[in-house]
Each structure stands twice: as C-alpha cells, then as structure tokens.
Amino acid sequence: MITEKEVTSTLDHIHDGFKNRVNATLYQRLSHLRKLEKALKDYEQELIAALKNDFNKSEFETVLTEILPVMLEIKYFKKNLKSLMKAKRVRTPLPLMPASSRIMHEAKGVVLIIGAWNYPINLTLVPLVGAIAAGNTAIVKPSELTPHTAAVLEKMIKETFKSSFVRILQGDGDFTSNLLDHPFDHIFYTGSTQVGQLVYEKAAKQLCPVTLELGGKSPAIFSRTVNYDKAVKRLIWGKMVNAGQTCVAPDYVLVPLARKEVFLESCTRYMKQFKVENLNNQTKIVNRRHFDRIEKLVTGKHKILFGGKFDAENLVIEPTIVEIFDQHHALMQEEIFGPVLPVYFYKDRIEIRKFYEKSPNPLALYIFSKDKPFIRDTIEAFPSGGVLINDTMMHLANEKLPFGGRGTSGFGNYHGNASFECFSHTKSVMKQVNWFDVDFRYFPFTDKKLGFLRKILNFFS
C-alpha cells in the first residue's frame, strides 16, 4: 500500500499541476478527453476481463453499462465544451447601469473522486470526465472491492496522463479516511449513505464542497392503467442488470391489488424468457459479506413468487420476486442492492404513502401508468432525486438530464452540463465604467439622499 509520505508527495505534485495550468485551456482539456477516449478503446478487452474476474459480468453488460456511458460523456464534452467555457453575459439592473455583467466558470482546483464498486468503470470515469472538462486536476480512488478493475484503471491512467494531472491511489477504507484529511477543492463520492456521512463530516472540517451520489429504496409504482406486459419486462430488466447492484435499481414494487393476476402473469413470462434460472450466466454478488446480507433480508413473513435460489459458493443469487405484506418486512429496512424484488399489492394511495414514508427521498422514482393525473399526483406527492415514467434506469443515458439525489440519497448533480457545473466555480464578474459616476451613494448620507433613495425604492416596488 502507498505510504503517507508518498500520498503527500503525490498530492503536492497534483496541486502544482493545477497551479501550473496543465489543464486550463480548451485545447488542453479536449486533448486530455481524447487521450482518455483512446485509452478506453485500447484497454477495452483488459477492462472486460477485469470485470469478468470481479463480477462474472458479461462482455455485453460491461460495454453497455460501463464503457458506453463514459464514451458518451466524452462525446458530449467534445461537442459542447467550447460553448460551456464561454463567459455568459447577463442583464445589469438599471440602478447599476452602465456597468456590464457576465458569469464565468473557473476550475475548482484539485478534486478527489471516490469511485464505487458496483460500476467501477462508469462511476469512476464519468465524474473524471466532468472534472477534466471543467479544468481541474484529480486524484481518483477506485473501490478496493473490485481489485482487478482497479488495477487496470490505475495502469491505464498512469500510461495516459502525466502524474501532475491525474493519479489513481489505491487503498482500503482506512486509507480513504486518511486521504480525506488532506486538502482538496472538491470531493465527489459515490456509495452508501453511511460512508457518505463520514465523507461529508471530513470535508466539513476543511470547508470543502462535496457531491454525494448515494442510493436509497427507489420504488416502482404501478397504476391500474398501464401496459403490464411491457412495464413488467422493463421492470425485471432494471432489477436484473448487474444483479440488482445498481443505485437506481427498482428496490420495491407497489401494484394495485386489482391487477395482481396480470402482473404475475407478465412476471412469469419474462422470468422464463430472460432465463433467470441459469445461475451460470448471472452476475455475481461482489463479496460474501454482501451475499450474506441479502440472504438475511429474505426472512420473515412473505411469499416467494419466483426464484429464491442462493448459491453461496459462487456468490450468485437467482433473480427473485417476493410478495410482502407490509412496510415493516426486513426487505424494506434498507436498500437491497441485489436481485431480490419485494412486491406489495396495494388497495389505495394511503398504502403507497406508508411505503414511501418508510424510505423517503429515493434516488429514483419509477411510475408505470397511462393516467396523467396519477402520474402528476405521484410526482408531486413523493419527492425524489429523479423520475422515470414507464421505464427503469434509462434516464441515466440522457446527458441533458442532471443526475443526483436529495436528502438521504445524496446531493449535487452530474452528467453532461451538470458535470461541468459540478466541478466548476460559478464566478460573477461586473465591470463598471469610469466616465460616469453617481455621487448619491457616497458619504455623507443626507436627508435629501434618503428622500431620493425612497423614490427609487417606490419605483421598483
């Protein structure tokens, strides 16, 4: 493991890189983005093999959920960075005329990106793309729970960028905690709410701004009026991707009691079509601790509708649908983060409210309905990080939509323009002319000046 002396030396080098403007100009930033793009192509097979070792993740899923999102983010900035970096002129109020006003975005400095284990490429490199685009230098800390992927990322970054620009530092939880004691200009963390609180506490001591991308229990709420065949197909897909180890995976489902049979018929059809019973093809749970945690949640009063096989030797769980009978079941006490999907068949909106209030402010809210009033009322009644109607998880693919949580699911947004905003300081610049001056504002403050000030106040009120 890297020593404290080496960490300090590395951070000093990265801070010097920012001061020496190694990533300041449009040309530099675009050049670095193109280098990262090329590196991803060159290392694609190594990354695919690493995720196979860490997760038993298929090549298709790795390309779809890990590599493609990073490439799309790079593409967005290659197309839009020039306009994003331009200062934006804004209106100057009449009392301040003839001054001119504009808004500029300047890099925050040295950022720390703490990646997550569930998507160790995507959730590490997409924030890095935003940090580069905004003109920063960066320290990247990948998850120690996916060591093969972390090793390839470290090798890739080391061969691609100068050590004064981007460095990867590896270590365990204690190492990360110690790393947070060093000065940074922004910290970007993706992971659990519990660790997010610790990151926030450490950052507060240095008044360092933080982006926390956490999780929560994202509900999928069905109404009576919906194409159940297509809705269930999309629901199960969203839960099965990465074996449910996704921060925006549907965590539980609420279905009208009157539509129970049609829901179950669609579930049967797609669980068979997706061949969920073949455990050899399933992405595995990241480690034994998480496997045991998920298995322990499937306790108490419930009914297993589909699946239910747990292979402890290979850390594989068959995609499982469980009928629960109230919001107090063990599966409702924490984010599941696995391929187990509890479903409750509700009678009225009061029951929906009870489930939501058990775990408010989810990272995502999924609504399946054709009923516009139902959709509108659900969006307004249940605050969430984001909303997707009649699908699951696909809103992450739209770089025009900011992605982030609220409350216990985190704060701050990224993706596309939101990433640029996230890693930039928005600076106000106003320029006053010298050929005109208003003596009215200067001392002494006379009754005559006060009378004139009140006339101005009345004019604008």
C-alpha positions in Angstrom: 0.0 0.0 0.0 1.2 3.5 -0.7 2.8 5.3 2.3 1.6 8.5 3.8 4.8 10.2 2.6 4.0 9.1 -1.0 0.4 10.3 -0.7 1.6 13.8 0.5 4.2 13.9 -2.3 1.6 12.9 -4.9 -0.9 15.5 -3.7 1.7 18.2 -3.8 2.5 17.2 -7.3 -1.2 17.4 -8.3 -1.6 20.8 -6.7 1.5 22.0 -8.5 0.0 20.7 -11.8 -3.2 22.8 -11.2 -1.2 25.9 -10.3 0.9 25.4 -13.5 -2.2 25.2 -15.6 -1.7 21.7 -17.0 -5.5 21.5 -17.8 -6.6 25.1 -18.2 -7.2 25.9 -21.8 -9.8 24.5 -24.2 -7.1 22.8 -26.2 -5.6 21.1 -23.2 -9.0 19.8 -21.9 -10.1 18.5 -25.3 -6.7 16.8 -25.7 -7.0 15.1 -22.4 -10.5 13.9 -23.2 -9.3 12.5 -26.5 -6.5 10.7 -24.7 -9.0 9.1 -22.3 -11.2 8.1 -25.1 -8.3 6.4 -26.9 -7.2 4.7 -23.7 -10.7 3.2 -23.2 -10.6 1.7 -26.6 -7.0 0.4 -26.1 -7.8 -1.1 -22.7 -11.4 -2.3 -23.5 -10.5 -6.0 -23.5 -8.5 -5.7 -20.3 -11.4 -3.9 -18.6 -13.9 -6.5 -19.8 -11.6 -9.3 -18.5 -11.2 -7.5 -15.2 -14.9 -7.1 -14.6 -15.4 -10.8 -15.5 -12.9 -11.6 -12.7 -14.5 -9.2 -10.2 -18.2 -9.8 -11.0 -18.6 -12.5 -13.7 -20.1 -9.7 -15.7 -20.8 -10.4 -19.3 -19.0 -8.5 -22.1 -22.3 -7.1 -23.3 -23.3 -5.7 -19.9 -19.8 -4.3 -19.4 -19.9 -2.5 -22.7 -23.5 -1.3 -22.2 -23.3 -0.2 -18.6 -19.6 0.6 -18.0 -17.8 1.7 -21.2 -20.5 3.2 -23.3 -21.6 5.8 -20.7 -18.0 7.1 -20.4 -17.7 7.3 -24.2 -21.0 9.2 -24.5 -19.9 11.6 -21.7 -16.6 12.3 -23.6 -18.5 12.8 -26.8 -20.8 15.3 -25.2 -17.9 17.5 -24.0 -16.0 17.2 -27.3 -19.1 18.8 -28.9 -20.1 21.3 -26.2 -17.1 22.2 -24.2 -16.2 25.3 -26.2 -19.6 26.9 -25.6 -19.7 25.8 -21.9 -16.4 27.6 -21.3 -17.5 30.9 -22.8 -18.5 33.6 -20.3 -22.2 34.3 -20.4 -23.4 37.9 -20.5 -26.3 38.7 -18.2 -28.5 41.7 -17.7 -27.4 44.5 -15.4 -30.2 46.2 -13.3 -31.0 49.8 -14.2 -29.6 51.3 -10.9 -26.2 49.8 -11.7 -26.0 51.0 -15.3 -23.9 51.5 -17.4 -22.0 48.6 -15.9 -21.8 45.2 -17.8 -22.2 41.8 -16.1 -21.2 38.3 -17.0 -20.8 34.8 -15.5 -17.7 32.8 -15.8 -16.9 29.2 -14.9 -13.5 28.5 -13.4 -12.0 25.2 -12.3 -12.3 24.4 -8.6 -8.7 23.0 -8.4 -7.7 19.6 -7.2 -10.7 17.2 -6.9 -10.9 13.8 -5.2 -13.1 11.2 -6.9 -14.0 8.2 -4.8 -15.5 5.6 -7.1 -18.0 2.8 -6.3 -17.6 -0.9 -6.6 -20.9 -1.7 -8.4 -19.9 0.1 -11.6 -16.2 0.5 -11.1 -15.5 2.0 -14.6 -18.7 4.1 -15.1 -18.9 5.6 -11.6 -15.2 6.4 -11.5 -14.5 7.7 -15.0 -17.8 9.6 -15.8 -17.1 12.0 -12.9 -13.4 12.2 -14.0 -14.6 13.3 -17.5 -16.6 16.1 -15.9 -13.6 17.1 -13.7 -11.3 17.2 -16.8 -13.8 19.2 -18.8 -14.1 21.8 -16.1 -10.3 22.3 -16.0 -9.3 20.5 -12.8 -6.6 18.1 -11.8 -7.7 15.0 -10.0 -6.9 12.2 -7.5 -9.0 9.1 -8.2 -9.6 6.5 -5.6 -11.3 3.3 -7.1 -13.0 0.8 -4.9 -10.9 -1.9 -3.3 -13.8 -4.4 -3.6 -13.1 -4.7 -7.4 -9.3 -5.1 -7.3 -8.9 -6.4 -10.9 -10.7 -3.5 -12.4 -8.9 -1.0 -10.1 -5.6 -2.4 -11.2 -6.4 -2.0 -14.9 -7.7 1.6 -14.3 -4.5 2.5 -12.4 -2.4 1.1 -15.2 -4.5 2.9 -17.9 -4.4 6.3 -16.2 -0.7 6.1 -15.4 0.1 5.4 -19.1 -2.3 8.0 -20.4 -1.8 11.1 -18.3 1.1 13.0 -16.6 1.4 12.4 -12.9 0.9 16.1 -12.3 -2.6 15.9 -13.9 -4.4 12.7 -12.8 -3.3 10.0 -10.4 -5.0 6.9 -9.1 -4.4 6.0 -5.5 -5.5 2.6 -4.2 -6.2 1.5 -0.6 -8.8 0.3 1.8 -11.4 2.1 3.9 -8.8 3.3 6.4 -6.7 4.6 3.6 -9.6 6.6 2.2 -10.4 8.0 5.6 -6.8 9.2 6.0 -6.8 10.6 2.4 -9.8 12.7 3.3 -7.7 14.5 5.9 -5.7 16.1 3.1 -6.8 19.3 1.4 -9.0 19.1 -1.7 -11.0 21.7 -3.6 -13.9 19.3 -4.3 -14.8 15.8 -3.2 -17.0 13.6 -5.4 -18.2 10.4 -3.6 -20.4 7.6 -4.9 -21.5 4.9 -2.5 -23.5 4.2 0.6 -25.3 6.7 2.8 -23.4 5.6 5.8 -20.0 6.2 4.2 -21.3 9.4 2.6 -22.0 10.8 6.1 -18.3 10.2 7.0 -17.1 11.8 3.8 -19.3 14.8 4.5 -18.0 15.1 8.0 -14.4 15.0 7.0 -15.0 17.6 4.2 -16.8 19.9 6.5 -13.7 20.3 8.7 -11.9 21.8 5.6 -15.0 23.6 4.2 -14.5 21.5 1.1 -17.6 21.3 -1.2 -18.9 17.8 -1.7 -21.0 15.9 -4.2 -22.6 12.8 -2.7 -24.2 10.3 -5.0 -25.8 7.8 -2.7 -28.8 5.5 -3.1 -32.0 4.6 -1.3 -35.0 2.5 -1.9 -36.2 3.5 -5.3 -39.9 2.5 -5.7 -41.7 1.3 -8.8 -45.3 2.4 -8.5 -47.9 0.9 -10.9 -51.4 2.2 -11.5 -54.3 0.3 -12.9 -53.9 1.7 -16.3 -50.7 0.6 -17.8 -49.4 -1.9 -20.5 -48.4 -4.5 -17.9 -46.7 -6.7 -20.4 -44.2 -4.0 -21.4 -44.0 -2.5 -18.0 -43.1 -5.7 -16.2 -40.5 -6.5 -18.9 -38.7 -3.2 -18.3 -39.1 -3.6 -14.5 -37.4 -7.0 -14.4 -34.7 -5.9 -16.8 -33.9 -2.9 -14.5 -33.7 -5.2 -11.5 -31.5 -7.9 -13.2 -28.9 -5.6 -14.6 -25.7 -6.1 -12.6 -27.6 -8.5 -10.3 -29.5 -5.6 -8.9 -26.3 -3.9 -7.6 -27.3 -0.6 -9.0 -28.1 2.6 -7.1 -31.2 3.3 -9.2 -32.4 -0.3 -9.5 -36.1 -0.6 -8.6 -35.9 -1.6 -5.0 -39.5 -2.5 -4.4 -42.8 -2.5 -6.4 -46.3 -1.4 -5.5 -49.0 -2.9 -7.7 -52.8 -2.4 -7.4 -54.4 -5.4 -5.8 -56.9 -5.5 -8.7 -54.1 -6.0 -11.1 -52.3 -8.8 -9.2 -53.0 -11.6 -11.6 -52.0 -9.7 -14.8 -48.8 -8.6 -13.0 -47.9 -12.1 -12.0 -48.6 -13.5 -15.5 -46.2 -11.0 -17.0 -43.6 -11.8 -14.4 -43.8 -15.5 -15.2 -43.4 -14.8 -18.9 -40.3 -12.6 -18.6 -38.6 -14.5 -15.8 -38.7 -17.5 -18.2 -37.8 -15.5 -21.3 -34.7 -14.0 -19.5 -33.6 -17.5 -18.4 -33.1 -16.3 -14.8 -32.9 -19.9 -13.5 -29.5 -20.3 -15.2 -27.2 -19.2 -12.4 -24.0 -19.7 -14.5 -24.9 -16.6 -16.6 -25.7 -14.4 -13.6 -23.5 -11.6 -12.5 -22.3 -12.5 -9.0 -22.6 -10.5 -5.8 -19.4 -8.6 -5.1 -18.4 -10.5 -2.0 -19.6 -12.9 0.7 -20.5 -10.1 3.2 -23.0 -8.6 0.8 -24.3 -12.0 -0.2 -25.0 -12.9 3.4 -26.6 -9.6 4.0 -29.0 -10.0 1.1 -29.8 -13.6 2.1 -30.6 -12.5 5.6 -33.1 -9.9 4.3 -35.2 -12.6 2.8 -36.6 -13.6 6.2 -39.9 -13.0 8.0 -43.5 -13.3 6.7 -43.5 -13.3 2.9 -44.2 -15.4 -0.2 -41.6 -16.2 -2.8 -43.3 -15.8 -6.2 -40.3 -16.6 -8.4 -36.7 -17.6 -8.0 -35.3 -18.0 -4.5 -32.0 -19.9 -5.1 -28.9 -18.8 -3.3 -25.5 -20.2 -4.4 -23.2 -19.2 -1.6 -20.2 -21.0 -3.1 -20.3 -18.9 -6.3 -21.9 -15.8 -4.7 -24.8 -15.9 -7.1 -28.5 -15.2 -6.3 -31.3 -16.2 -8.7 -33.4 -13.1 -9.6 -36.2 -13.4 -7.0 -39.6 -11.8 -6.6 -41.1 -11.8 -3.1 -44.6 -10.8 -2.1 -44.5 -8.9 1.2 -47.5 -7.9 3.3 -46.5 -4.6 5.0 -43.8 -2.0 5.0 -42.1 -3.5 8.1 -40.6 -6.5 6.3 -36.8 -6.9 6.6 -36.6 -6.2 2.8 -38.0 -2.7 3.5 -35.4 -1.8 6.2 -32.5 -1.0 3.9 -31.5 -0.7 0.2 -31.4 -4.3 -1.1 -28.7 -3.8 -3.7 -29.2 -7.3 -5.1 -31.5 -9.3 -7.4 -34.4 -9.6 -4.9 -37.5 -7.6 -5.6 -40.3 -7.2 -3.0 -43.8 -6.5 -4.3 -46.7 -5.3 -2.3 -50.3 -5.3 -3.8 -51.9 -2.1 -2.5 -55.6 -1.1 -2.1 -55.3 2.7 -2.1 -52.9 5.6 -2.2 -52.8 5.7 1.6 -50.8 2.4 1.5 -48.5 3.9 -1.2 -47.9 6.8 1.2 -47.0 4.4 4.1 -44.3 2.7 2.0 -42.9 5.9 0.7 -42.6 7.5 4.2 -40.7 4.4 5.3 -37.9 5.3 3.0 -38.4 8.9 1.6 -36.3 10.8 -0.9 -35.3 7.9 -3.1 -32.7 8.4 -5.8 -35.2 7.4 -8.5 -39.0 7.1 -8.6 -40.5 4.9 -11.3 -44.1 5.4 -12.3 -45.9 3.0 -14.6 -49.1 4.4 -15.8 -51.1 5.9 -18.7 -53.1 8.0 -16.2 -51.9 11.6 -16.4 -53.5 12.7 -13.1 -52.0 9.7 -11.4 -48.5 10.5 -12.8 -48.8 14.1 -11.9 -50.0 13.5 -8.4 -47.3 10.9 -7.7 -44.5 13.1 -8.9 -45.8 16.0 -6.7 -46.6 13.8 -3.6 -43.3 11.9 -3.5 -40.1 13.9 -3.7 -37.2 12.0 -5.3 -33.8 12.5 -7.0 -35.3 11.9 -10.4 -38.4 10.4 -12.0 -38.8 8.0 -14.9 -42.2 7.2 -16.3 -42.9 3.8 -17.9 -39.3 2.5 -17.8 -36.4 1.9 -15.4 -32.9 3.3 -15.3 -32.8 4.7 -18.8 -32.9 8.3 -17.7 -29.3 8.0 -16.8 -28.4 7.7 -20.5 -29.7 11.3 -21.3 -26.8 13.6 -20.8 -29.2 16.6 -20.9 -30.7 15.4 -17.6 -28.8 16.2 -14.4 -28.5 13.1 -12.2 -28.4 13.2 -8.4 -30.3 12.6 -5.2 -31.9 14.5 -2.4 -31.8 14.1 1.3 -30.5 10.6 2.2 -30.0 9.7 -1.5 -27.4 12.4 -1.8 -27.0 15.9 -3.2 -25.4 17.5 -6.2 -25.8 16.6 -9.8 -23.7 15.4 -12.7 -23.8 14.1 -16.3 -23.3 16.4 -19.2 -23.7 20.1 -18.4 -24.4 19.3 -14.8 -21.0 17.7 -14.5 -19.4 20.9 -15.8 -21.3 22.9 -13.3 -20.5 20.4 -10.5 -16.7 20.7 -10.9 -16.7 24.5 -11.7 -16.9 27.6 -9.5 -19.5 29.9 -11.0 -17.9 33.3 -10.8 -19.7 36.7 -11.2 -17.9 39.5 -13.0 -19.2 43.0 -13.2 -17.3 45.9 -14.9 -18.1 49.5 -14.2 -17.2 52.4 -16.4 -15.1 55.4 -15.4 -16.8 58.0 -17.5 -19.9 58.1 -15.3 -20.3 58.1 -11.5 -23.3 58.7 -9.1 -22.3 60.8 -6.2 -25.6 59.8 -4.5 -24.1 56.7 -2.9 -21.2 58.4 -1.2 -20.9 59.9 2.2 -22.4 61.9 3.9 -25.9 60.3 3.9 -28.1 63.4 3.9 -31.9 63.6 4.2 -32.0 64.7 0.6 -30.2 61.5 -0.4 -32.6 59.4 1.8 -35.6 61.0 0.1 -34.2 60.2 -3.4 -33.4 56.6 -2.2 -37.0 56.1 -1.1 -38.3 57.4 -4.5 -36.1 54.7 -6.1 -37.5 52.1 -3.7 -41.1 53.1 -4.5 -40.3 53.0 -8.2 -39.1 49.4 -8.1 -41.6 48.1 -5.6 
